[in-house]
């Protein structure tokens, strides 16, 4: 299979958008259990205004969705995978979760509101939040991997 950068970007963006939609649906349905307001956390690393923070956070997550989509597809190609990419996406989503989960542990070192105690630190793998948040964090990354595989297949 030849690497198709446009399809990888599209698959990453779509999967990231679905992932975000599911996250915020979970927050809406279970606000006490699902506590990771991802866009706000990412955006307030740069700006203080809530509206601008949500926009900045969504933009950052979109960029990360593209980057991880490209990585997933590069791995599909590196391992010469041509079929069942959605199923392979489960494994790649788990690896993505490991990388992102370790990255969450580093957020407090660079987040001004967390350093000042104005926002809760997520902890590695979102484990500083209620258990449903940590489970959601895992499941959303697995869903992302499945969707990247499915949409990449559909777009190529």
Buried (B, 14 or more C-beta within 10 A) or exposed (E): BEEBEEBBBBBBBBBBBBBBEBBBEBBEEBEEBBBBBBBBBBBBBBBEEEEEBBBBBBBBBBEBBBEBBBBBBEBBBEEEBEEEBBEBBBEBBEBBBEEBBEEBBEBBEEBEBBEEEEBBBBBBBBBBBBEBBBBBBBBBBBBBBBBBBBBBBEBB
